[in-house]
């Protein structure tokens, strides 16, 4: 297939591009900043807030499927709400319109648990009132509705997942669940980390290989099997101190302390502690493969390699 990604230089794109190329697809990876060619993909610069540029790229590349990853995350979005609105809201509209105009057949949307608000059931099912507390969540909830609109109104096959906090061998990128990734990254490079989340903080998390696989499996599922456009997907929901214990098992001697940041802690407290993903399981066979400890065992060597590589590139 001919596939185009937006925001491909981010955390998800780093792994998704390679997986798509390995599966034999022609991949055009786009991002706001120029990226070095690699992984067998063609790289193009694209600002999703520029409607004319989005239309031109879609018209030129004629993808069969678009994976829309470009977004400003929760904590970053609260610092720059206008930018978050422009990228997450206007950018999604621009992509959907270009796909409609140029006959793209499938649009894969990456949503988030940030669409939820406080006071919801635990675990939280797919269909509950959405009262997000951040600009990130507001724009992603609107994006979900836009996807449903384009599916029902224009027949554009829109599919998406509500991601838990995603953890991978990458440097933290401005999400509210970065406290979990910092435990691995700073635990290895500094021997410890002071968490901006309380020790008892519990939100849904997922290891990136499971997240990438979820996107690929949902994209490949026959449309008649799907009962909705956007699905919860779940893996594990540990407390922050349970993550710290898992890291300490693999990295002996590290010290994790806690100094909650009111802004980010407030965001985390507004999210569900666990997700009910039965619809994804029933409709397209979703199952997470990694537990917390299995992720830790796989992730720690990768984080070490990443930090060694960055140290080698430093002047």
Backbone as CSV, one residue per row, in Angstrom:
resi,resn,N_x,N_y,N_z,CA_x,CA_y,CA_z,C_x,C_y,C_z
1,UNK,0.831,-1.194,0.000,0.000,0.000,0.000,0.868,1.248,0.000
2,UNK,0.293,2.338,-0.407,0.935,3.646,-0.390,0.442,4.370,0.861
3,UNK,1.327,4.612,1.819,0.936,5.118,3.127,1.661,6.418,3.434
4,UNK,0.922,7.371,4.008,1.494,8.647,4.424,1.276,8.830,5.913
5,UNK,2.318,9.279,6.614,2.236,9.574,8.041,2.453,11.056,8.271
6,UNK,1.676,11.646,9.174,1.978,12.984,9.678,2.639,12.844,11.044
7,UNK,3.434,13.833,11.430,4.107,13.766,12.725,5.002,12.562,12.871
8,UNK,5.587,12.122,11.772,6.353,10.874,11.777,7.670,10.982,12.527
9,UNK,8.111,12.191,12.838,9.346,12.350,13.590,9.167,12.239,15.089
10,UNK,7.931,12.006,15.534,7.656,11.917,16.956,7.826,10.522,17.506
11,UNK,7.333,10.331,18.745,7.561,9.086,19.478,6.957,7.880,18.775
12,UNK,5.710,7.996,18.321,5.071,6.859,17.662,5.674,6.629,16.284
13,UNK,5.871,7.693,15.543,6.366,7.575,14.182,7.707,6.885,14.090
14,UNK,8.561,7.088,15.081,9.888,6.486,15.056,9.816,4.968,14.905
15,UNK,8.806,4.354,15.530,8.652,2.899,15.441,7.686,2.482,14.338
16,UNK,6.650,3.289,14.107,5.642,2.913,13.122,6.200,2.935,11.704
17,UNK,7.044,3.902,11.381,7.626,3.971,10.038,8.366,2.679,9.714
18,UNK,9.220,2.245,10.629,9.984,1.024,10.393,9.098,-0.198,10.234
19,UNK,8.027,-0.282,11.034,7.123,-1.426,10.950,6.391,-1.466,9.617
20,UNK,5.985,-0.310,9.127,5.279,-0.260,7.846,6.206,-0.605,6.680
21,UNK,7.421,-0.086,6.721,8.388,-0.397,5.662,8.706,-1.889,5.678
22,UNK,8.886,-2.450,6.885,9.199,-3.877,7.000,8.068,-4.746,6.456
23,UNK,6.835,-4.231,6.512,5.685,-4.975,5.999,5.539,-4.848,4.485
24,UNK,6.428,-4.077,3.854,6.424,-3.988,2.401,5.676,-2.812,1.816
25,UNK,5.241,-1.869,2.655,4.497,-0.725,2.158,5.443,0.376,1.677
26,UNK,4.965,1.183,0.734,5.664,2.419,0.376,5.230,3.485,1.377
27,UNK,6.190,4.081,2.077,5.875,4.990,3.172,6.422,6.384,2.887
28,UNK,5.544,7.371,2.971,5.938,8.778,2.928,5.754,9.323,4.332
29,UNK,6.839,9.690,4.969,6.823,10.178,6.344,6.975,11.692,6.333
30,UNK,6.048,12.382,6.990,6.098,13.840,7.016,6.211,14.338,8.449
31,UNK,6.805,15.523,8.590,6.910,16.167,9.894,7.161,17.651,9.659
32,UNK,6.974,18.433,10.717,7.153,19.879,10.607,8.591,20.241,10.288
33,UNK,9.525,19.495,10.882,10.949,19.762,10.650,11.536,18.708,9.725
34,UNK,12.468,19.086,8.875,13.095,18.103,7.991,13.744,16.985,8.798
35,UNK,13.617,15.762,8.302,14.192,14.596,8.961,15.220,13.954,8.031
36,UNK,16.202,13.331,8.639,17.175,12.605,7.832,16.503,11.398,7.191
37,UNK,16.830,11.135,5.939,16.267,9.969,5.261,16.725,8.708,5.977
38,UNK,15.861,7.730,6.001,16.215,6.479,6.666,15.023,5.571,6.819
39,UNK,15.269,4.347,7.232,14.259,3.320,7.463,13.506,2.935,6.192
40,UNK,14.001,3.350,5.029,13.351,2.985,3.784,12.155,3.830,3.426
41,UNK,11.920,4.922,4.150,10.793,5.809,3.875,11.264,7.044,3.117
42,UNK,10.338,7.681,2.406,10.564,8.994,1.809,10.121,10.051,2.807
43,UNK,10.973,11.023,3.102,10.641,12.062,4.079,10.305,13.376,3.382
44,UNK,9.202,14.002,3.844,8.810,15.313,3.349,8.468,16.217,4.528
45,UNK,8.790,17.499,4.386,8.429,18.473,5.410,6.973,18.883,5.218
46,UNK,6.195,18.884,6.318,4.791,19.265,6.222,4.330,19.883,7.531
47,UNK,3.703,21.050,7.425,3.039,21.710,8.541,1.546,21.442,8.388
48,UNK,0.971,20.625,9.286,-0.427,20.231,9.116,-1.390,21.398,9.315
49,UNK,-0.924,22.511,9.878,-1.797,23.671,10.034,-1.925,24.469,8.742
50,UNK,-1.119,24.150,7.751,-1.134,24.832,6.454,-2.003,24.017,5.493
51,UNK,-3.249,24.457,5.309,-4.216,23.685,4.522,-3.743,23.478,3.093
52,UNK,-3.156,24.512,2.484,-2.702,24.395,1.102,-1.565,23.384,0.984
53,UNK,-0.653,23.396,1.958,0.462,22.446,1.938,-0.042,21.017,2.137
54,UNK,-0.999,20.832,3.038,-1.565,19.503,3.264,-2.231,18.999,1.986
55,UNK,-3.019,19.848,1.361,-3.696,19.448,0.129,-2.690,19.078,-0.959
56,UNK,-1.625,19.857,-1.057,-0.629,19.596,-2.096,0.078,18.265,-1.880
57,UNK,0.417,17.946,-0.629,1.111,16.684,-0.348,0.193,15.497,-0.614
58,UNK,-1.058,15.580,-0.179,-1.997,14.479,-0.405,-2.253,14.306,-1.901
59,UNK,-2.401,15.418,-2.617,-2.620,15.346,-4.066,-1.418,14.752,-4.783
60,UNK,-0.232,15.070,-4.308,0.993,14.597,-4.951,1.263,13.123,-4.661
61,UNK,1.073,12.718,-3.406,1.443,11.369,-2.997,0.332,10.343,-3.215
62,UNK,-0.928,10.785,-3.227,-2.083,9.888,-3.441,-2.022,8.645,-2.551
63,UNK,-1.948,8.813,-1.229,-1.858,7.638,-0.360,-3.166,6.853,-0.322
64,UNK,-3.049,5.553,-0.082,-4.235,4.737,0.193,-4.704,4.953,1.626
65,UNK,-3.724,5.093,2.534,-4.021,5.243,3.960,-3.161,6.356,4.540
66,UNK,-3.769,7.165,5.410,-3.045,8.193,6.158,-3.076,7.832,7.633
67,UNK,-1.899,7.801,8.272,-1.799,7.681,9.722,-1.526,9.083,10.264
68,UNK,-2.484,9.631,10.992,-2.358,11.009,11.480,-1.832,10.998,12.911
69,UNK,-0.531,11.282,13.059,0.149,11.249,14.352,0.466,12.638,14.889
70,UNK,0.484,13.654,14.041,0.928,14.984,14.454,0.035,15.536,15.558
71,UNK,0.643,15.955,16.675,-0.136,16.493,17.795,0.786,17.183,18.782
72,UNK,0.223,18.140,19.516,0.866,18.725,20.683,0.271,18.029,21.900
73,UNK,1.128,17.477,22.781,0.659,16.640,23.880,0.143,17.466,25.063
74,UNK,-0.299,16.758,26.103,-1.103,17.381,27.158,-0.384,18.498,27.913
75,UNK,0.748,18.187,28.552,1.436,19.205,29.339,1.938,20.337,28.451
76,UNK,2.501,19.999,27.301,2.968,21.029,26.369,1.803,21.878,25.881
77,UNK,0.666,21.236,25.632,-0.497,21.956,25.142,-1.046,22.959,26.129
78,UNK,-0.900,22.701,27.421,-1.362,23.670,28.414,-0.458,24.895,28.469
79,UNK,0.785,24.731,28.082,1.691,25.883,28.021,1.474,26.697,26.761
80,UNK,1.051,26.027,25.668,0.837,26.714,24.383,-0.508,26.283,23.798
81,UNK,-1.624,26.692,24.428,-2.932,26.204,23.978,-3.286,26.610,22.551
82,UNK,-2.866,27.788,22.123,-3.176,28.198,20.754,-2.482,27.288,19.743
83,UNK,-1.240,26.948,20.019,-0.523,26.035,19.125,-1.149,24.651,19.160
84,UNK,-1.538,24.185,20.356,-2.182,22.883,20.466,-3.482,22.852,19.671
85,UNK,-4.261,23.925,19.740,-5.507,23.981,18.972,-5.218,23.947,17.480
86,UNK,-4.234,24.724,17.052,-3.924,24.801,15.622,-3.469,23.452,15.079
87,UNK,-2.558,22.783,15.785,-2.025,21.505,15.309,-3.064,20.395,15.434
88,UNK,-3.657,20.278,16.622,-4.527,19.137,16.894,-5.910,19.272,16.256
89,UNK,-6.444,20.482,16.227,-7.796,20.684,15.708,-7.772,21.036,14.225
90,UNK,-7.122,22.160,13.905,-7.092,22.593,12.507,-6.316,21.596,11.651
91,UNK,-5.234,21.051,12.195,-4.459,20.074,11.434,-5.270,18.853,11.072
92,UNK,-6.081,18.352,12.017,-6.923,17.187,11.733,-7.964,17.521,10.670
93,UNK,-8.579,18.677,10.793,-9.555,19.112,9.774,-8.898,19.187,8.398
94,UNK,-7.723,19.783,8.319,-7.037,19.913,7.035,-6.762,18.544,6.407
95,UNK,-6.322,17.598,7.229,-6.031,16.255,6.710,-7.297,15.559,6.228
96,UNK,-8.354,15.620,7.016,-9.601,14.958,6.632,-10.158,15.546,5.339
97,UNK,-10.106,16.854,5.219,-10.617,17.495,3.996,-9.789,17.088,2.772
98,UNK,-8.471,17.088,2.916,-7.625,16.700,1.793,-7.861,15.242,1.413
99,UNK,-8.049,14.389,2.417,-8.337,12.976,2.137,-9.667,12.826,1.405
100,UNK,-10.664,13.578,1.833,-11.972,13.525,1.149,-11.863,13.971,-0.300
101,UNK,-11.191,15.073,-0.513,-11.106,15.661,-1.852,-10.349,14.746,-2.805
102,UNK,-9.298,14.103,-2.312,-8.412,13.338,-3.192,-8.630,11.823,-3.123
103,UNK,-9.702,11.406,-2.499,-10.098,10.007,-2.574,-9.267,9.036,-1.757
104,UNK,-8.655,9.508,-0.665,-7.972,8.587,0.236,-9.020,7.656,0.845
105,UNK,-8.717,6.391,0.937,-9.727,5.426,1.372,-9.740,5.172,2.865
106,UNK,-8.613,5.410,3.566,-8.573,5.067,4.984,-7.759,6.100,5.763
107,UNK,-8.266,6.473,6.930,-7.646,7.494,7.773,-7.536,6.929,9.179
108,UNK,-6.310,6.809,9.698,-6.071,6.248,11.022,-5.735,7.393,11.976
109,UNK,-6.570,7.532,13.010,-6.478,8.657,13.942,-5.948,8.181,15.280
110,UNK,-5.015,8.921,15.862,-4.478,8.580,17.178,-5.094,9.499,18.219
111,UNK,-6.023,8.932,19.008,-6.631,9.674,20.100,-5.966,9.265,21.413
112,UNK,-6.608,9.566,22.534,-5.911,9.515,23.807,-6.890,9.406,24.973
113,UNK,-6.407,8.906,26.110,-7.205,8.902,27.329,-7.468,10.320,27.841
114,UNK,-6.770,11.313,27.298,-7.006,12.697,27.715,-8.383,13.207,27.292
115,UNK,-9.109,12.469,26.434,-10.472,12.888,26.085,-11.417,12.716,27.269
116,UNK,-11.034,11.907,28.258,-11.882,11.676,29.419,-11.708,12.798,30.438
117,UNK,-12.640,12.862,31.361,-12.554,13.774,32.486,-12.666,12.996,33.782
118,UNK,-12.738,13.699,34.910,-12.783,13.022,36.204,-14.142,12.373,36.476
119,UNK,-14.138,11.466,37.454,-15.375,10.887,37.946,-15.985,9.803,37.092
120,UNK,-15.165,9.085,36.312,-15.680,8.056,35.419,-15.495,6.665,36.021
121,UNK,-16.205,5.657,35.483,-16.070,4.294,36.015,-14.637,3.780,35.878
122,UNK,-14.307,2.806,36.703,-12.974,2.202,36.682,-13.138,0.684,36.632
123,UNK,-12.795,0.013,35.521,-12.214,0.572,34.291,-13.244,1.331,33.463
124,UNK,-12.747,2.246,32.647,-13.604,3.156,31.898,-13.928,2.578,30.518
125,UNK,-15.214,2.430,30.172,-15.586,1.899,28.854,-15.453,2.952,27.759
126,UNK,-15.722,2.518,26.528,-15.591,3.431,25.382,-16.614,4.562,25.420
127,UNK,-17.850,4.232,25.741,-18.939,5.204,25.611,-19.335,5.778,26.965
128,UNK,-18.725,6.908,27.304,-19.070,7.683,28.484,-19.020,9.152,28.081
129,UNK,-19.641,10.051,28.843,-19.518,11.479,28.525,-18.055,11.924,28.561
130,UNK,-17.656,12.687,27.564,-16.281,13.175,27.479,-16.219,14.614,27.983
131,UNK,-15.478,14.814,29.055,-15.301,16.156,29.617,-13.814,16.392,29.872
132,UNK,-13.026,16.515,28.804,-11.578,16.665,28.969,-11.220,17.954,29.692
133,UNK,-10.084,17.928,30.376,-9.647,19.073,31.174,-8.449,19.790,30.575
134,UNK,-7.969,19.357,29.413,-6.824,19.991,28.751,-7.167,20.309,27.306
135,UNK,-6.416,21.238,26.724,-6.615,21.542,25.306,-6.311,20.327,24.449
136,UNK,-5.320,19.547,24.847,-5.012,18.301,24.149,-6.239,17.395,24.126
137,UNK,-6.842,17.182,25.275,-8.019,16.335,25.340,-9.200,16.897,24.578
138,UNK,-9.421,18.208,24.687,-10.524,18.849,23.967,-10.386,18.649,22.463
139,UNK,-9.197,18.879,21.946,-9.003,18.778,20.504,-9.033,17.332,20.024
140,UNK,-8.585,16.398,20.855,-8.658,14.996,20.461,-10.102,14.490,20.499
141,UNK,-10.896,14.936,21.480,-12.313,14.573,21.498,-13.019,15.111,20.253
142,UNK,-12.698,16.333,19.882,-13.267,16.901,18.662,-12.804,16.142,17.433
143,UNK,-11.530,15.725,17.429,-11.020,14.935,16.313,-11.760,13.622,16.157
144,UNK,-12.096,12.983,17.286,-12.883,11.752,17.224,-14.233,12.015,16.555
145,UNK,-14.875,13.106,16.938,-16.179,13.440,16.347,-16.047,13.767,14.864
146,UNK,-14.973,14.458,14.500,-14.742,14.738,13.081,-14.570,13.437,12.295
147,UNK,-13.852,12.487,12.865,-13.664,11.207,12.181,-15.011,10.510,11.964
148,UNK,-15.864,10.504,12.972,-17.189,9.905,12.813,-17.999,10.640,11.754
149,UNK,-17.891,11.960,11.747,-18.615,12.764,10.759,-18.171,12.421,9.338
150,UNK,-16.866,12.349,9.120,-16.364,12.061,7.771,-16.674,10.633,7.345
151,UNK,-16.780,9.722,8.298,-17.172,8.353,7.964,-18.640,8.306,7.553
152,UNK,-19.492,8.943,8.339,-20.931,8.877,8.066,-21.347,9.785,6.910
153,UNK,-20.732,10.940,6.793,-21.129,11.928,5.784,-20.463,11.671,4.441
154,UNK,-19.191,11.292,4.459,-18.425,11.215,3.213,-17.900,9.822,2.903
155,UNK,-18.101,8.865,3.789,-17.644,7.504,3.524,-16.151,7.312,3.647
156,UNK,-15.433,8.275,4.256,-14.004,8.109,4.504,-13.841,7.145,5.676
157,UNK,-13.176,6.052,5.455,-13.040,4.994,6.464,-12.074,5.448,7.561
158,UNK,-12.631,6.091,8.593,-11.840,6.624,9.704,-11.819,5.621,10.851
159,UNK,-10.633,5.358,11.367,-10.447,4.429,12.482,-9.438,5.030,13.446
160,UNK,-9.612,4.770,14.723,-8.659,5.316,15.671,-8.626,4.560,16.967
161,UNK,-7.589,4.820,17.750,-7.447,4.231,19.076,-7.267,5.351,20.092
162,UNK,-7.797,5.121,21.294,-7.492,5.987,22.432,-6.300,5.368,23.139
163,UNK,-5.143,5.987,22.920,-3.920,5.458,23.511,-3.832,5.764,25.000
164,UNK,-3.393,4.804,25.794,-2.884,5.125,27.132,-1.575,5.903,26.993
165,UNK,-0.951,6.229,28.125,0.380,6.799,28.058,1.331,5.806,27.418
166,UNK,2.071,6.247,26.405,2.964,5.358,25.663,4.402,5.516,26.144
167,UNK,5.075,4.390,26.320,6.455,4.378,26.798,7.324,3.683,25.760
168,UNK,8.443,4.333,25.402,9.355,3.748,24.418,10.769,4.217,24.712
169,UNK,11.711,3.688,23.977,13.111,4.089,24.123,13.318,5.412,23.397
170,UNK,12.841,6.481,24.030,12.930,7.824,23.465,13.022,8.803,24.625
171,UNK,13.433,10.019,24.340,13.439,11.037,25.386,12.023,11.567,25.568
172,UNK,11.645,11.925,26.790,10.294,12.421,27.044,9.960,13.611,26.162
173,UNK,8.665,13.673,25.750,8.288,14.667,24.747,7.178,15.614,25.133
174,UNK,6.879,15.769,26.422,5.895,16.762,26.827,4.552,16.204,27.226
175,UNK,4.453,14.901,27.419,3.208,14.298,27.860,3.135,14.231,29.380
176,UNK,1.916,14.138,29.899,1.741,14.085,31.352,2.167,12.753,31.947
177,UNK,2.258,11.710,31.136,2.743,10.421,31.648,4.262,10.278,31.509
178,UNK,4.949,11.354,31.193,6.408,11.273,31.049,7.108,10.898,32.349
179,UNK,6.430,11.047,33.505,7.068,10.637,34.751,7.494,9.172,34.687
180,UNK,6.713,8.349,33.986,7.064,6.925,33.879,8.326,6.743,33.047
181,UNK,8.404,7.402,31.896,9.586,7.269,31.054,10.815,7.873,31.727
182,UNK,10.637,8.997,32.444,11.769,9.604,33.140,12.387,8.641,34.157
183,UNK,11.564,7.776,34.752,12.120,6.821,35.708,13.166,5.936,35.053
184,UNK,12.927,5.551,33.807,13.893,4.740,33.071,15.067,5.588,32.591
185,UNK,14.765,6.712,31.957,15.825,7.518,31.333,16.738,8.134,32.381
186,UNK,16.162,8.876,33.339,17.000,9.511,34.361,17.528,8.495,35.368
187,UNK,16.780,7.410,35.582,17.290,6.360,36.454,18.581,5.772,35.935
188,UNK,18.686,5.658,34.614,19.896,5.103,34.004,20.994,6.159,33.881
189,UNK,20.653,7.365,33.423,21.721,8.330,33.154,22.155,9.116,34.397
190,UNK,21.274,9.233,35.409,21.624,10.004,36.601,21.595,9.182,37.888
191,UNK,21.100,7.950,37.796,21.009,7.134,38.993,19.785,7.402,39.842
192,UNK,18.901,8.257,39.370,17.699,8.553,40.134,16.828,9.563,39.418
193,UNK,15.639,9.789,39.971,14.682,10.708,39.358,13.693,11.189,40.417
194,UNK,13.371,12.478,40.387,12.337,13.041,41.247,11.058,13.186,40.426
195,UNK,10.086,12.361,40.706,8.877,12.277,39.890,7.957,13.466,40.125
196,UNK,7.387,13.997,39.035,6.401,15.071,39.168,5.008,14.532,39.473
197,UNK,4.871,13.197,39.567,3.608,12.563,39.932,3.736,11.911,41.307
198,UNK,2.631,11.866,42.042,2.627,11.202,43.340,2.931,9.711,43.213
199,UNK,3.380,9.117,44.289,3.695,7.685,44.289,2.467,6.835,44.020
200,UNK,1.274,7.316,44.411,0.061,6.523,44.229,-0.665,6.824,42.922
201,UNK,-0.057,7.625,42.048,-0.672,7.936,40.752,-0.818,6.664,39.926
202,UNK,-2.016,6.459,39.390,-2.248,5.271,38.558,-3.059,5.671,37.334
203,UNK,-2.463,5.528,36.166,-3.144,5.774,34.893,-2.780,4.648,33.922
204,UNK,-3.568,4.444,32.870,-3.240,3.397,31.889,-1.961,3.722,31.125
205,UNK,-1.134,2.709,30.937,0.122,2.843,30.198,0.236,1.698,29.200
206,UNK,1.137,1.860,28.232,1.346,0.831,27.208,2.757,0.958,26.658
207,UNK,3.379,-0.175,26.372,4.693,-0.194,25.735,4.507,0.033,24.237
208,UNK,5.398,0.820,23.653,5.235,1.240,22.264,5.064,0.099,21.269
209,UNK,5.792,-1.034,21.378,5.543,-2.109,20.405,4.086,-2.558,20.371
210,UNK,3.426,-2.581,21.528,1.994,-2.893,21.536,1.193,-1.781,20.863
211,UNK,1.566,-0.536,21.099,0.855,0.574,20.477,0.951,0.557,18.967
212,UNK,2.139,0.297,18.451,2.324,0.218,17.004,1.529,-0.944,16.433
213,UNK,1.593,-2.084,17.113,0.850,-3.246,16.632,-0.658,-2.982,16.615
214,UNK,-1.154,-2.250,17.605,-2.579,-1.917,17.633,-2.978,-1.113,16.400
215,UNK,-2.162,-0.135,16.021,-2.464,0.660,14.831,-2.468,-0.205,13.574
216,UNK,-1.490,-1.081,13.455,-1.404,-1.940,12.272,-2.582,-2.914,12.212
217,UNK,-2.937,-3.490,13.339,-4.034,-4.454,13.354,-5.370,-3.781,13.088
218,UNK,-5.583,-2.598,13.669,-6.828,-1.887,13.407,-6.906,-1.454,11.950
219,UNK,-5.800,-0.991,11.381,-5.800,-0.571,9.981,-6.118,-1.727,9.049
220,UNK,-5.733,-2.947,9.419,-5.930,-4.115,8.555,-7.270,-4.809,8.769
221,UNK,-8.001,-4.457,9.821,-9.249,-5.148,10.134,-10.307,-4.876,9.069
222,UNK,-11.065,-5.904,8.638,-12.170,-5.673,7.691,-13.194,-4.708,8.283
223,UNK,-13.611,-3.729,7.499,-14.545,-2.716,8.009,-15.822,-3.322,8.594
224,UNK,-16.407,-4.355,8.004,-17.649,-4.889,8.573,-17.509,-5.417,9.997
225,UNK,-16.274,-5.732,10.423,-16.070,-6.214,11.787,-16.100,-5.083,12.815
226,UNK,-15.965,-3.849,12.371,-15.803,-2.725,13.293,-17.155,-2.109,13.622
227,UNK,-17.432,-1.979,14.899,-18.706,-1.430,15.353,-18.636,0.060,15.658
228,UNK,-17.434,0.633,15.564,-17.256,2.045,15.895,-16.011,2.557,15.173
229,UNK,-15.783,3.864,15.297,-14.600,4.451,14.660,-13.387,4.453,15.592
230,UNK,-13.586,4.768,16.868,-12.472,4.940,17.794,-12.637,3.986,18.975
231,UNK,-11.542,3.304,19.328,-11.573,2.254,20.340,-10.616,2.539,21.497
232,UNK,-11.056,2.196,22.713,-10.115,2.053,23.825,-9.198,0.867,23.556
233,UNK,-7.924,1.007,23.914,-7.018,-0.144,23.980,-6.262,-0.054,25.300
234,UNK,-5.995,-1.205,25.914,-5.404,-1.204,27.247,-4.262,-2.199,27.330
235,UNK,-3.380,-1.969,28.291,-2.267,-2.887,28.565,-2.142,-3.098,30.072
236,UNK,-1.596,-2.097,30.796,-1.435,-2.225,32.244,-1.606,-0.857,32.892
237,UNK,-1.941,-0.843,34.181,-2.205,0.410,34.904,-1.538,0.385,36.274
238,UNK,-0.221,0.485,36.324,0.486,0.420,37.603,0.509,1.771,38.319
239,UNK,0.666,1.716,39.635,0.960,2.925,40.386,2.375,3.402,40.036
240,UNK,2.621,4.683,40.269,3.957,5.215,39.992,5.027,4.483,40.803
241,UNK,4.727,4.152,42.058,5.746,3.463,42.856,5.946,2.017,42.400
242,UNK,4.965,1.428,41.731,5.155,0.090,41.156,6.062,0.156,39.924
243,UNK,5.946,1.234,39.154,6.870,1.425,38.032,8.285,1.586,38.572
244,UNK,8.426,2.400,39.613,9.746,2.611,40.213,10.350,1.293,40.684
245,UNK,9.538,0.430,41.275,10.038,-0.860,41.748,10.470,-1.743,40.588
246,UNK,9.728,-1.685,39.486,10.091,-2.475,38.306,11.418,-1.993,37.726
247,UNK,11.600,-0.666,37.660,12.861,-0.120,37.150,14.012,-0.500,38.085
248,UNK,13.780,-0.392,39.392,14.841,-0.694,40.356,15.271,-2.156,40.285
249,UNK,14.346,-3.027,39.925,14.698,-4.445,39.754,15.708,-4.621,38.631
250,UNK,15.566,-3.825,37.557,16.456,-3.949,36.393,17.660,-3.024,36.469
251,UNK,17.559,-1.976,37.271,18.649,-0.996,37.408,18.916,-0.824,38.904
252,UNK,19.613,-1.753,39.522,19.822,-1.702,40.976,20.506,-0.409,41.409
253,UNK,20.062,0.087,42.556,20.714,1.256,43.141,20.086,2.584,42.790
254,UNK,19.105,2.615,41.880,18.511,3.898,41.533,17.627,4.385,42.685
255,UNK,17.414,5.696,42.734,16.603,6.292,43.794,15.495,7.128,43.151
256,UNK,14.260,6.769,43.406,13.105,7.502,42.884,12.418,8.212,44.041
257,UNK,12.266,9.535,43.931,11.548,10.317,44.924,10.364,10.996,44.247
258,UNK,9.545,11.681,45.040,8.291,12.214,44.509,8.099,13.662,44.966
259,UNK,7.861,14.543,43.987,7.572,15.951,44.256,6.486,16.376,43.264
260,UNK,5.215,16.092,43.564,4.135,16.314,42.593,4.062,17.759,42.092
261,UNK,3.928,17.890,40.781,3.724,19.187,40.141,2.220,19.413,40.017
262,UNK,1.680,20.499,40.566,0.227,20.679,40.590,-0.437,20.613,39.217
263,UNK,0.175,21.209,38.203,-0.438,21.212,36.880,-0.538,19.802,36.321
264,UNK,0.587,19.106,36.266,0.585,17.780,35.654,-0.127,16.745,36.532
265,UNK,-0.020,16.902,37.861,-0.740,15.976,38.729,-2.247,16.147,38.565
266,UNK,-2.680,17.380,38.396,-4.099,17.618,38.172,-4.595,16.978,36.893
267,UNK,-3.780,17.017,35.845,-4.143,16.365,34.588,-4.251,14.857,34.802
268,UNK,-3.257,14.281,35.442,-3.250,12.832,35.671,-4.444,12.398,36.515
269,UNK,-4.798,13.192,37.512,-5.915,12.837,38.388,-7.256,12.917,37.675
270,UNK,-7.303,13.617,36.539,-8.566,13.731,35.796,-8.800,12.550,34.862
271,UNK,-7.799,11.704,34.676,-7.899,10.595,33.733,-8.340,9.310,34.425
272,UNK,-8.917,8.373,33.672,-9.263,7.071,34.268,-8.014,6.342,34.755
273,UNK,-8.206,5.506,35.751,-7.087,4.697,36.256,-6.884,3.434,35.436
274,UNK,-7.912,3.015,34.713,-7.817,1.824,33.859,-8.872,1.930,32.766
275,UNK,-8.623,1.262,31.646,-9.532,1.300,30.497,-10.171,-0.063,30.278
276,UNK,-11.416,-0.048,29.868,-12.130,-1.246,29.438,-12.014,-1.312,27.915
277,UNK,-11.280,-2.303,27.404,-11.070,-2.395,25.951,-11.760,-3.616,25.346
278,UNK,-12.875,-4.024,25.946,-13.568,-5.229,25.465,-14.036,-5.097,24.018
279,UNK,-14.432,-3.899,23.586,-14.906,-3.755,22.206,-13.778,-3.992,21.214
280,UNK,-12.586,-3.480,21.505,-11.438,-3.738,20.623,-11.096,-5.220,20.607
281,UNK,-11.208,-5.874,21.747,-10.937,-7.309,21.820,-11.961,-8.090,20.996
282,UNK,-13.225,-7.722,21.122,-14.281,-8.449,20.433,-14.297,-8.178,18.927
283,UNK,-14.064,-6.918,18.540,-14.236,-6.545,17.133,-13.042,-6.922,16.271
284,UNK,-11.812,-6.710,16.771,-10.658,-6.972,15.904,-9.529,-7.722,16.606
285,UNK,-9.876,-8.368,17.723,-8.945,-9.298,18.346,-7.785,-8.675,19.076
286,UNK,-7.940,-7.435,19.545,-6.841,-6.759,20.222,-6.455,-7.468,21.519
287,UNK,-5.154,-7.638,21.734,-4.607,-8.127,22.995,-3.218,-7.516,23.178
288,UNK,-2.983,-6.899,24.322,-1.636,-6.404,24.622,-0.716,-7.582,24.935
289,UNK,0.542,-7.473,24.534,1.509,-8.550,24.752,2.403,-8.295,25.961
290,UNK,2.622,-7.015,26.318,3.614,-6.676,27.337,2.966,-6.312,28.666
291,UNK,3.470,-6.905,29.737,3.173,-6.477,31.099,4.193,-5.404,31.489
292,UNK,4.029,-4.823,32.685,4.990,-3.824,33.161,6.401,-4.394,33.221
293,UNK,6.584,-5.536,33.873,7.936,-6.090,34.015,8.517,-6.561,32.687
294,UNK,7.663,-7.088,31.805,8.154,-7.492,30.484,8.625,-6.268,29.709
295,UNK,7.892,-5.146,29.843,8.334,-3.907,29.203,9.680,-3.473,29.772
296,UNK,9.808,-3.491,31.095,11.054,-3.057,31.725,12.245,-3.873,31.219
297,UNK,12.079,-5.173,31.154,13.180,-6.033,30.707,13.596,-5.723,29.276
298,UNK,12.644,-5.368,28.434,12.950,-5.055,27.042,13.439,-3.620,26.874
299,UNK,12.912,-2.726,27.710,13.168,-1.298,27.525,14.521,-0.854,28.062
300,UNK,14.939,-1.369,29.201,16.161,-0.876,29.836,17.381,-0.966,28.906
301,UNK,17.642,-2.091,28.244,18.793,-2.116,27.325,18.651,-1.116,26.178
302,UNK,17.429,-0.886,25.716,17.216,0.061,24.622,17.466,1.498,25.071
303,UNK,17.065,1.821,26.286,17.334,3.167,26.803,18.832,3.358,26.996
304,UNK,19.512,2.333,27.503,20.979,2.430,27.638,21.626,2.700,26.286
305,UNK,21.193,1.972,25.262,21.760,2.154,23.917,21.469,3.546,23.388
306,UNK,20.247,4.041,23.630,19.886,5.397,23.186,20.771,6.437,23.847
307,UNK,20.961,6.340,25.147,21.770,7.315,25.862,23.233,7.232,25.448
308,UNK,23.740,6.016,25.204,25.120,5.868,24.721,25.277,6.504,23.357
309,UNK,24.273,6.306,22.498,24.324,6.889,21.158,24.338,8.417,21.237
310,UNK,23.489,8.981,22.054,23.424,10.448,22.176,24.707,10.984,22.787
311,UNK,25.289,10.259,23.717,26.560,10.693,24.289,27.652,10.682,23.247
312,UNK,27.597,9.685,22.344,28.593,9.613,21.287,28.475,10.723,20.255
313,UNK,27.244,11.266,20.123,27.020,12.347,19.168,27.321,13.712,19.759
314,UNK,27.443,13.792,21.075,27.673,15.071,21.734,29.063,15.603,21.373
315,UNK,29.176,16.929,21.204,30.494,17.507,20.871,31.488,17.366,21.999
